[in-house]
Amino acid sequence: MILSALLTSVGINLGLCFLFFALYSILRNQPGNITVYSPRLFGERKTRQQDEFNLERLLPSPGWVKKAWQPSEDELLSITGLDAVVFMRMCIFCLRVFTFACIVGIFILLPINFLGNQLTDDFSNLPKKSLDSFSISNVNDGSNRLWIHFCAAYVFTGVVCYLLYYEYSYISLKRIAYFYSSKPQPHQFTILVRGIPAPSGSSFSQIVENFFTEYHPSTYLSHTVVRRTSKIQSLMNDAEKLYRRLGHLKSKNSQQRFKRDGFLGLFGRKVDLVNHYGKKLEDIEDNVRLEQSSLAGEEIPAAFVSFKSRFGAAIALHIQQGINPTEWVTERAPEPKDVYWPFFSASFIKRWISTIVVVVAYIALTILFLIPVVVVQGLTHLDQLETWLPFLKGLLSLTFVSDLITGYLPSLILQLFLSVVPPIMILFSSMQGYISHSQIEKSACTKLLWFTVWNIFFANVLSGSALSIVNIFLEPKKIPSLLGEVVPAQASFFIAYVVTSGWTSLSSELFRLIPLLCSFKNRLFAGKEDDDDFEIPSIPYHSEIPRVLFFELLGVTYFFLAPLILPFLLVYYCLGYIIYRNQFLNVYAPKFETGGKFWPIVHNSTIFSLVLMHIIAIGIFGLKKFPLASSLTIPLPVLTLIFNEYCRKRFLPIFKAYPTECLIKRDKGDQNDPTMTEFLEKLATIYQDPALMPVQYSRSDDGLSSPLLRAVEV
């Protein structure tokens, strides 16, 4: 890619960013868009729609930036929870890393690369200059200037490891402080028990009661046996859909409420859809009650068991309960609102088969995704494109068209294909038998991260030759030299990818185009939006964290190879810091709280990025006929992995379970809390499946049914 192609991509994306920012600052002030740009505040009734006309609403204003910047971290913690704070700490960590990297890369490494003469480009015409002239590829083979790159790799690794240690320590302390300051939570006193032995003449409930009364007599409190409710849940979902249809019909005029009951609504007699759907709703209600009564004895070998103290629950969780390790298997219980009920009814064999199916499907998707990668790589090389499509030769000779195709189009196409992957990863993770939405999201986050690393990074750098991919597996010893050869060659593509996928994705996150169009459609065709159906969105950690970490991998990998990428990454993280804070404060509300458990994913990804940089450094120094530097780089990945192992031993246990010291301190503090008696009483029913709770449909004057009313809130 030449410099003019990069500037074309930067210009297009910069224009889109400014357009989105200007439209956002105007649209967010319009009364009808409050559910799009401030749904969290609207859902918590901290703001309301105003109908008075105000000219200032039609003028773009940067005031939202100041409002997003002002709240302190403690205020952000109280509003959005620890997971949001950890996400913002990830952005702060990347900001610090790439601020340092940008200073070293732009003011030291970039001039050294540019002043080399290894490449034979025509330097007289700057717009036609290849971006490779700004990379390490332009440094002469065997030049002593490569020692500066060698030293930069060591210094950069040291700085990143120091910042990693600081953040791991900081977030660990935050996690402990959050545990001390939070109110008693049901999942802190509860465990999930699976593999309950089959009853002989008694129910699972009675077996659980007898077992824990005998072996945990001083701490056992109550239990809730899980029942098979997949059919009831399906009926309740149908009821919710019917209720929404009734709500839309209520807002329409009388003519639209009538429809013929024949083929395609064109034949047959006219029926009142409100009465028609109302009768269906009553039938579903009867079916739900019938199924609930028939499930009174249909238990499955799993139960939520609650204890009188956190320490008692921890003992039961971490000690094997029975002689047979496949029976009385314990695991940590999620928050009641975080429980994912569908897979409780699945047998061990079904979960095992589902896991195998997911692995096979994940591999198949990874292979299929190579097709758009190959297409994208063809667009970055005009000579290949002219070979495939010779009739475009005249069009490709135009400078602007060639710059647009090589600089902007490949990254855009890749981003469009990648946008369909996150929902697929959620589907895969939900099939694996996880019992909570947070576990599903963490699993999908990890899957998407490594899917992105392989398909966007490795597949792109190795797509130039099919033999390159084969050689990685057949000759592992040649991996450093192979990566040292192919990775720098793709620097220009990834610079354009950061600009296109990074900058534009952030501005579109702020602009929220899809929710805006959906809100407009609802207001246009269904009248005023129903506040009862309004739901505050939650941030999709499974897609946002991998995106941020992938850009971190690109920055770490290309730190000394192609430092021209660093200022674009720094702009991305600066924008991300402001935009994500704005979204947490105004748009997203947490649906679950993991207590900062996403941070180990950030740590592991950063360590992987550093080790990958070291392997590429070993290879590139060897290719540059600088064997001494290549040999002296070998201890760097070893030291990094030793540092990683120390962090795992020092901090990771805190993210897996709270220590005895913390648990007993909280339990002693609860002894003086007068509300604990009421709290412990609620534990007996709080983990009841929502599908088994009493439901009713109250009839209103106009014949519409109200939504489900559940007896207990979870």
Disulfide bonds with the S-S distance in Angstrom:
none
